[in-house]
């Protein structure tokens, strides 16, 4: 047992800090600090900066990324410093989700075609999993892909597709066969979003933002070589993907930053003759959250340590998903509570950061964030489903 | 002990219920909320014609002399329809206060026009530093000959954009947190020196921030006695807590029922999700929270009506429960609706948003727990 960082870890941290001092663009930083939503171009610009330093696709095998391998501790330090500086969250669909599938199951041609453009952030991906009738029960999906000569003809509807309005490609789970066991007829297909027959319609969420979409596929022709792995292997690939990307799943580093910010801001909110932070009720909520956050951080570290010694990650990721999302929601709720009445004035995305807002200058994005984050206990396998996973896989119930 | 309503009360309840069912479908509500005015001018006329606007005003002043039971019934039905018309702001928060404490001149100038639906009011009590403390008042009114000159700032004044007159709390003596030394003024919205910043609020309603710079009002604008405005304000906020809690109870009823219906029809894993025990228990908890709120609502409303010595404590207990339950019921209704729950299209998210603001308005759960302890 040892909680201290080695000298080389400490010097790595210095390297990250000085990289951020020099390379984090001030225009992006300013928007991030004001919680103004970024444009696609700004996210791409930042991802390219990270990539040039070899700190973007840090979980890829180095043969595909061309990076210098980072240790588990270095990855932890990197993520912590990136979050501390409030750098933009990288978009996971290409780099974190589709790419691991391609380098694990794809052909040489597929790797050569897709990996470099993902690494460079030149091609944006979105994820075609959920359907209107298939949420928690993902395997019941109905989008059909029929092989006619050398093409699949795809018909169906995908929903909750994040950032589909900006995406160049979509990776989809499709049904290639009707089988008695529904999981066995599912395949993993890559589709170019510019193919005729694809229509993207926005879904506006309760925070007034346009983040998710419906994607309609009407006789979309997809070349046979866009199939990943074998027909019917899609469900196993999807399961691999769910178990694969666990590093940072709980978003601990960002939560630590937000909790610290909450303390700072609430110490500036007057309450009678003191501050809100000095109020015993508010204070104890912050401290309870901090304890839960520390516990989750060390649960994650234990999981990562076990993995680095060859342990296979299992249902532990479900613990991190549940605890991480609960913390995200609690902290977003405490921000709302902190603001009192000034959480109520409501502005749309494009108004946030303008001079027209009232109340403290950080107030406008707080309520939309709280509302938007009701999604985190629903998406990526709802927290009810995650508890089912734990009860079955860990407790053996 | 009797929890039944009398004939007149039942009639009002039915009338409001029918109005919501016939005239206030979801699309209409959204259209009204998104309009420039933010509510239905025609609906307001209907409220006036049906006598709802004067229901709780004393007969001496031209009202119907009803009790807070009638207000409770109206607000509960409004909660079910997620009504955006500013009944709470103009009627409950403001005109009730004038009915009791206004001068004859103020009453004749205002109350008749309010009952007939021609005038809107707003109560400006919160300030940037005050949070939920009604006696934390920095805005200042100084005597200047026959006039008062008001300087200061009022935050998140609900119904501000539509108000013809504001009731403004200002300090006429004492220190920032003193209860004594606060006075209330009836001020025209177009008075020189008053600048409004209007905005939408997250619950689909409208509010304003008010900047007051050398606003000069005649001494007849004072409501009640000089320096003694706190109790008037406090009583009005207590009535408003009862009203907004009734609204919350109505909203919670819709949410738990809608969620139960949804889980009966939404199928996953080949079965309606309402068959899963974990969700059944969650919905039972939502239902029980609603029932508990309703119980405290009835209790506190009756205590306040009777003028019971522990009425204030009962009201804080109610608001605490409404804050806690409203959050739980709202969040779980969204959760159990899955992705649909976070869409703007479905009404569930909008009920959740209103319950969220209700949780804060007039003091959140923490604030009222503390009040409860101190009383």
Interface residues (C-beta under 8 A of the other chain):
Chain A: X130 X133 X134 X135 X136 X137 X140 X159 X160 X203 X204 X205 X206 X208 X212 X269 X270 X271 X272 X273 X276 X279 X281 X282 X336 X337 X340 X341 X342 X343 X344 X345 X346 X347 X356 X358 X359 X367 X370 X371 X372 X374 X375 X377 X378 X379 X382 X384 X387
Chain B: X126 X128 X129 X131 X132 X133 X136 X155 X156 X177 X197 X199 X200 X201 X202 X203 X207 X209 X267 X268 X269 X270 X273 X276 X278 X279 X331 X334 X335 X338 X339 X341 X342 X343 X344 X345 X349 X350 X352 X353 X356 X357 X360 X361 X364 X366 X369 X370
